[in-house]
Amino acid sequence: MSDADHKLLHLEDFLPYRLSLLSNTVSAAISSTYVDRFKLTIPEWRIMAVLGRFPGISARDIADRTAMDKVAVSRALSRLRGAGYLRRKPDRNDRRRTLLHLSAAGDRLFRRIAPLAMEFENRLVESLDDRDRRELDRLLSRLMDRARQL
């Protein structure tokens, strides 16, 4: 192989591509759980999961936590609100902000899907031993921290 060949991008070895491919593959596999059974899109489920964990945050906070663009968040919030899964409340400290919560129906749906998501995660990582899982978590955290710095 020539020097020039070594400098070419080999997509299949390029870490950002591999991470994207993994993310897309995992998302596609797990999404069948909530797309087919519960008629939710990936962004809608991500928002429900965030609100299940962090109730009372704004749409901007959701966009920050999910790394989704504001338009995708806005569309998903609109669909969730239309389906009756969200409640909106004005922020007492800043009337320009609206705080979001799962409605009772949204919370019930979240509690039905969350165990299925956890079961999927367990099946995904079952080929890793405890040490590998801890190492994967450590490495993903380091890569995320570094990506935020770049």
N, C-alpha and C positions, 0 to 999 in steps of 0.2 A: 504494500500500500504506500502511495506517495505521501509526502508531507501535506499536499493539498487535500488529499482524501481525509486525513486526520482532522482537518479544520472544517470539514463539511458537517452540517447538522444532520445527525441520524435521529430522526424523530422518535423512533421506537426506544431510544436510550435517553431522550431529553426529559429530565425530571418534571418540568411543568406539564409536558404532554402526558406523561405517565400518571401524574396525580389527577389531571383532568379526566383522563380515560377511566381511571379507577372510580373517581367521583361519579361520573356519568353512568358507569356500569352499575355501581351500587345503587344510585338513585333510581335507575330504571328498574332494577330488581325489587327494591322495597316499595316503589311507588305503586306497584300492582296491588299491594295491600290496601292502600287508601284510595287509589284512583278507581279501581274496579269495584271494590266493596262499598266505599263510602262516597264516591263521586267527588273527591277533592283533588285539586292539582298539587303538584310538588310545592309551589309557593304557598298555597293555602295551608297545607299541612305544616310547613315550616313555621308559618305565622302562628298557627294554633299551638304548636309545640313551644314557641317562645312565650306566648301569652299564658300557657299553662304553667310555665316555670316563673315568668316575670309579669304577673298581672299589673295593669295600671301603667303601662308605658306608652309612649307616643309612637306614631308611624315612623318617625325618624329614628327612634331608638331601635325599632324592629329592623329597619333597613341596615343600621349599623351592626346589629347582632347577627344578621343573616348574610351580610355582604350582598344583598340583593339591591338592584337599583330602585329608586323611589317610585318609578312608574309601575314596575312589577308589584311592588308592595301595595301601591294604591289600588291597582286592579284587583289583586287578591283580597284586600280588605273590603272592597266594594262587593265582591261576590260573597264573601263570608257574612257581611252585614245583611245582604239581600236574602241569604239563606237562614238568617236568624241566629247565627253563631257568635255574634259580637254585640257588645254594649259599648257605647261611647259616653264619656263623661268629661265635662270641661275641667281643666286643671284649675284648682282653687288659687294657685300661686301665679298662674299665667293664663289668662283667659283666651289667649291666642292658641294655646295648645289643647289638644283633645287627648285624653287618656283612654286607652283601650283595655277591655276585659272580655273574657269569654262569657257569653250568656250562659244560662243554665243548660240550654240545649248544646251549646258549644263545649261546655265543660263535660257533659255526659259523653259527647262524641270523642273528645280528647281522651277521656278515661277508657274508652273502648279501644282506641287505636294505640295508645302509648304502650300497653303490654305487648301488642303485636310487633311494634317497632323494636322493643327491647328483645323480644324473641328472635327477630331477624338479626339484630346485632350479635346476639349470642351464637347463632348459627354461622354468621360470617366469620367470627373470630375463633370458632371452636378448634380450628387447626393450629392455633397459637397457644403455647403454654403460658402460664402466668408471667414468667420472666419476659417472654416475647411481647406480651400485651403491655406490660409496664414500659418496656423499651420503645414500643411503637408510640405509646402515649407521650413519652418523653421527647422522642424525635419529632413527632407532629407539633408539639408545643414549641420546640426550638425553631422549626421551620416557619411556623406561623409568626413567631416573634420576629424572626429575621425578615420575612416578607413584609411585615408592617414597617420595618425600618427602611426598606428599599424605596 
